[in-house]
Amino acid sequence: MQALTSGNSIQPAGNADIGTTHTLVTTDSTVIQISDLLSIPLKLGSGASVYIRDVGSVSDSSDLLAGYALLNGKRTIYIPVTKRPDASTLTVVQEVRRNLGRFQSLVPEDIKITYEFDQSAYVRAALSSVMREAIIGALLTGLTLLLFLRD
């Protein structure tokens, strides 16, 4: 797996400063044809090199079906949308909902794109709880100052 990953990847190679442009340079060693995977070395160095073609074969196939999603009793494709750590959950949900029409326009008419499962409700509930507790804290602080300090 390590040889396959390193022999079929895009890796950062450094930076290039060209005039006023600062560009990240990458090396692209991804294969074009599936058969090109056979030429990835498993062992290099002293002695004979060992390639994937020496120990196995490669075919364009998929894994065995291990699970599927049902929506209203019908098989469906489930595509989870996750956010980056620096993104706002509420903003991501808003953008996905706003772009559902655009997503639908990109697929054939017999495919229906819907928004089914929203975990942002937990974030909204947490924000609401924090706001409620902040208001209660401010009111109790004000009441304490009024009663004990008469100010």
Secondary structure, DSSP 8 states (H G I E B T S, - for coil): -HHHHHTS-EEEEEEEEETTEEEEEEEE---SSGGGGGG-EEE-SSS--EEHHHH-------------EEETTEEE--------TTS-HHHHHHHHHHTHHHHHHTS-TT--------THHHHHHHHHHHHHHHHHHHHHHHHHIIIII--
